[in-house]
Amino acid sequence: MTTASETALDDAVGESIESAQEHLRARQAPAGWWKGQLRTNVTMDAEDLLLRRFLGILRADEVEQTARWIRSQQRADGTWATFTGGPGDVSVTTEAYAALRLAGDDTDAPHMVAARRFVLAEGGLEATRVFTRIWLALFGEWSWDDLPSMAPEFVLLPKWMPLNVYDWACWARQSVVPITVVATLRPVRPLPFTLDELRTGARPKSKSGLIPAAFNLLDRAFKMYDALPVNPGREHAFRRAAEWILARQEADGGWGGIQPPWVYSILALHLLGYPLDHPAVKAAIDGLEGFLVRENTPDGPVRWLEACQSPVWDTCLAATALLDTGMRDDDPMLDKAIDWLLAEEITVHGDWSHARPGLEPGGWAFEFANDGYPDTDDTAEVVLALHRVQEDRPEVKAAVDRGIAWLVGMQSKDGGWGAFDADNTRRLVEKIPFSDFGAVIDPPSADVTAHVVEMLAQCGLAEHESTRRGVEWLLRAQEPDGSWFGRWGANYVYGVGAVLPALIAAGVPVDSAPVTRAVEWLTAHQNDDGGWGEDLRSYVDDSWRGRGESTPSQTAWALLALLAVDPFTSAVERGIAWLVDDQRADGGWDEDLYTATGFPGDFYLSYEMYRIVFPVSALGRYFAAVTGDV
């Protein structure tokens, strides 16, 4: 028997869905896509100023607006962090401090004193990551001699040899190739000030162990080679590096659609003698404009740089969310989204084909322009959406079939899926002195593997060998407490939110031990207010697993998992009520906390659309279950 409170909740959910649909309708671009803002931390903005200063193209208005933004992100303790509410980070704070010095901020100003006090307490410039010290070296604030050697000759290594270009994850290899050029040419263009006030005089810490020690010896050998009056093969390596970089430049002028390889590739080409008006360099610098966000604030205009943009990801998730609400696929909003997604299919070979040379293309990338690096996660989610509207559209079915074939071919030997490459699991590159920041390889992860498994199962391939191997991988990857690690989202809530719907879709019984343990973990971590949240510190501190302030996206992830198992529980009802109560009048949700992950433990993201698309999916699936329209 349905109670009055349950009826009231169901009515409220229906109203919430209608409001959210109209919110999405208002946010859709005329071409059919959605794209929310993608926030990271202020190193993107500091490095943008430093890049332009190094190239000699920095304008006064750019300095003023970016500095105003950086100041606005400083916390009360004088630090800058990698995510909202997180601990201060010495590298981020150092780069922000350097950018504000460039803007003319007085070192005796209270905000600069507070930042400097933190940096010195954390070990000074000497405690920063290698990437930060590379930027310091460009301006003479760090010695190139005290950085790890990064020889461009490594671009010449065959792919069967350890440490070759394709041993690195795609995001890492795209940065490492140009960095080897920059670090070998060792340019210095001094600033009109020094950062001596941030030095402690200590030696930077180095990795311990036999393998790091061996790499340190190799580093000394490379330094001796660099010091020779003649370096055989060096010019050939430079040419090959430039060719490698230019071959991967995208239509928007960038590389991989992400900031790090973009800026390092500009620096490398510039230092190799390509003038600023060379078509490739000009396109790269001009292309950065499309990643800049300009806003008016009470203190004046600000500008900040998106590290990446997510239109394909946002659009396929929005399409799925709308379909989950029961929207007809001939609604103009959905129809335009599907047409746009079809046009974004990548039909050329990219770096992924080095591991799978015989595989035909058929994937989607994350960004507007990134034909070289489609990823399995986007492709799985795009195919999930397209599959639901393919019945009367042969061109959609053909794209679905190509996407499925590509994903099956991208499965790694162990049965899981990495994001961009297959079998990118050689861990040796993690040991070299240069690798002190973020993930540098792309092994299979639970969230990506789950998305592919769910897609295959929903497309009628639950018994396919690839699906079964993927399920086995997921069952092996379950944590002892019943959760799954979330590589690309925060964190164990994201992992469970991805895996449980996949396992159920693939036919794993709802009363099986793995499913039961995961459900128990989720219900045990539901907050008193009915929502779910998980602090990003769970990546480095197990005490934060499943713990944190409730957020719309994380609450929705937990609900999507529970709804797949049993939609008629008090935990589901309380979570749905939290989403309804937390919704804004305009149909959206607020979410200040970061819930996405670039590099676990080091680099985090906030996707603006997460707070909308995932709650809409959860509400839609709940409403379908309670109304019988499944």
Disulfide bonds with the S-S distance in Angstrom:
none
